[in-house]
């Protein structure tokens, strides 16, 4: 390997990372909907001519899907040409996480030579199906979750070719918000085409064969980086089990997830075969989507600075059982798979932490869920649809507190600003705050979650996908669990209704809908947290005076000062 070859590979990596970063921002800024523009539920990736993701920044939950998606293009079409555009939203046919996600693939050429692919995945506010927003907790079949568009070539002939009017007409006839859909879709298409043009330009600059050699080297480097770290981990096996509240249909039946991790030499295996059979409700995960959760956990523990690439597939193997949660049959609904995904990451981290000193973390607050509100508004002459993605909190780790009020794990999703919602929909956000004592106590405290209160200014129907209403974020190494999620409605007459954290709720004008996310777990014995740090938590509103005493053994007086003598006594009593 010559110095010139290494330099060329590093130059290619730098340019690819910079280009993906630029395209990602362009994707946000070009979008029409708050879901893409504010929540940023979208991503773009550049891949090799064999469909391999090469560098980091694949975006929210989509990293593993790109490999399968582009390889399906290569398998099905042997006549790829400049100007081709492919689209799909099919979870089983093309590896898309769930039906509201539209994937766009554009091959990149130098002359007639294929040099790679530009691909994007972006969540649409509606893609048809039995309910507005497409994904709900009520679906029992994939067909109920939206129009299914198999992998389809929708344009060819030139970089500006118009999309197939027949396919676009079918989509238009099935989506409830066509203006939003096609505005977002055309933004996504334009950015993906720009990505292909940038990849072609890079190949022309370096030479096609040189660039292919660089791509191979990047994947080899990623493999070596992972193997070098894993080889230093102790060999061993660990099994952990967790539960999801329900599948959305059988509300009294928890869903079991079992993860066994086996480390041997410089490779690692994740065995998911002990998990439940596929569910009637929509919390199943396709194989491609489950891969993302497992790969993320390994990369985060082994080589977080290196980032994601498909080289991880050479090092990590995943076992699953056909007909189970993580290898469901083709018609099984998957619309709420994000809830399952966060729980799977939690368990992967916990299992790795049992084997590898300093690895893993306490459980996160979970996905935070989605809020879809269909408004009846006279001012808007019809119905409008508000769709949000909410965050929760990150679990504590062996040397740091968890992060509060964020979307957990490998996602760039953001919470839609209050001002945007109030300017576009008949709603008033009365409260949006972090919740005192929602974090699991520990030597390192978990992250706090949020409280968001909506005042309806028009009649509305709310659909919420969420979890952690029954099973809190687990603390580890002696850390305490986080708080549970809750949903309630205070009616205009003053009565209060406690509701399941996932489901459908009806609002009337001036009803108050309050949603609380779940807090994250703590790490280590709370009584080992320095008393002055607990005092700072109390002053910041993260921990109450009562919880400081009960969970941390730290006594705070009425002046919000540390009672050192009382604290020493309380902690001595706790140790005894």
Secondary structure by P-SEA (a helix, b strand, c coil): ccaaaaaaaaaaaaaaaaaaaaaaaaaaaaccccccccccccccccccccccccccccccccaaaaaaaaaaaaacccccccbbbbbbccccccccccccbbbbbbbbbcccccccbbbbbbbbccccccccccccccccccccccccccccccccccccccccaaaaaaaaaccccaaaaaaaaaaaaaaaaaaaaaaaaaaaaacaaaaaaaaaaaaaaaaaaaaaaaaacccbbbbbbbccccccccccbbbbbbbbbbbcccbbbbbcccccccccccccccaaaaaaaaaaaaaaaccccccccccccccbbbbbbcccccccccccccccaaaaaaaaaaaaaaaaaaccccccccccccccbbbbbbbbcccccbbbbbbbbbbbbbbbcccbbbbccccccccccccccaaaaaacccccccccccccccccccccccbbbbbbbbbbcccbbbbbbcccccccccccccbbbbbbbbcccccccbbbbbbccbbbbbbcccbbbbbbbbbbbbccccccccaaaaaaaaaaccccaaaaaaccccccccccccaaaaaaaaaaaaac
